[in-house]
Amino acid sequence: MDRSEAGEFVQRWANAWSTPMRPAELAALYTDDAATGGSIRPLSPFTQESFDGADKMWTGKTLVEKWYLADEDRIVVHWCFEGAHEGQHYDYPGLAVLSMREGKCFLEEHYGSDLRLPPDIQKTAARSRGVPERGQVDA
């Protein structure tokens, strides 16, 4: 996947989480859906339990703070959801690992801001930024 394809993919993913939606509409994003171009798993704090019996609308926007290609198939996205639900303000930062397979986008993993990325992605990200890997000493 090239950078322009990855950028378009990240934008589609963020847009899917940036419109006013009712719980049932959010739940629909968890399965194959034209809005996201593929299948995605639930993002915290959006769990099925939060949908049951709820009819209030989430409003807000998913802001992509930065993203980079972790490898040829995966993208790391630093994101923040800013919005409101039932009169309360929410500001959720996080990391997501997205991938594209057969022209569809998938949410591989979601991490809260206090959790670490998988070791193979950490190494790739460090190399892409020119940061020495742990234990590596520049000659």
Secondary structure, 3 states (H helix, E strand, C coil): CCHHHHHHHHHHHHHHCCCCECHHHHHHCCCCECCCCECCCCCCCCCHHHHCCCCCCEEEEEEEEEEEECCCCEEEEEEEEEEEECCEEEEEEEEEEEEEECCEEEEEEEEECCCCCCHHHHHHHHHHHCCCCCCCCCC
